[in-house]
């Protein structure tokens, strides 16, 4: 692989898009489960659009976290936090990163506009514009949502309900509260990806006046809350299955419980450490992706059996 391409692969952090693309996959499967409709071309485009939107967010975060000096003063970057470091390592110019972010957002917008014209109403356009707005201004001024107490909420909203419902609507083309209720676990686990990754960035975040939940709560208290938040994900799926919201096969998501337990235990023990906390970072990401995949499998089995 050419050296320049390797640098851009590092900057894009494409593997992290799995957390959002899997939500688009899940949304389409929920639509198929509920309505029997699945347009494969639109399904694929939905996933591709989300992929490019996520790339735009990744690159935008790198650029604006550089302009705020956040990533520049961060002395404890990890594979999960602190940005890609391509600007700090002078591998790419900040302007190139910004152009890459805008181009990625533009491709996502084009796909969204096309899909909007293929389905009735303007629901896809509204959801898409809302998602791109929050994705761009997550770190961009004047809003900088990620620098405020609602940063985790915005991340969870985008990773869970917005993507899942948008993908659902492209297939089903009808409005329903049910997919939103089904997306709650994705909302929580998506928000927790940011939540756990903020532990290692605590010192840098606090130094520039960032007001995310870890800074506001403190690492020790935030670590104590983590098991309860994780438990709610599984409680939701159990109660939802009992009430008939999910098919009974959805209970296979309980197979991800060991990841939640590991994340909670590691965070409680190592909340103030950098390297030792990494298994918790990985476990939360694995929980989100694994839970979403198994939930999708549960819907497929519930439809077929």
Buried (B, 14 or more C-beta within 10 A) or exposed (E): EEEEEEBBEBBBBBEBBBBBBBBBBBBBBBBBBBBEBBBEEBBEBBBBBBBBBBBBBBBBBBBBBBBBEBBBEBEBBBEBBBBBBBBBEEBBEBEBBBEBBBBBBEBBBEBBBEBBEBBEEEBBBBBBBBBBEBBBBBBBEEBBBBBBEBBBBBBBBBBBBBBBBBBBBBBBBBEBEEBBBBBBBBBBBBBBBBBBBBBBBBEBBBEBEBBBBBBEBBBEEBBBBBBEBBBEBBEBBBEBBEEEBBBEBBBBBBEBBEBBBBBBBBBBEBBEEBEEBBBBBBBBBBBBBBBBBBBBBBBBBBBEE
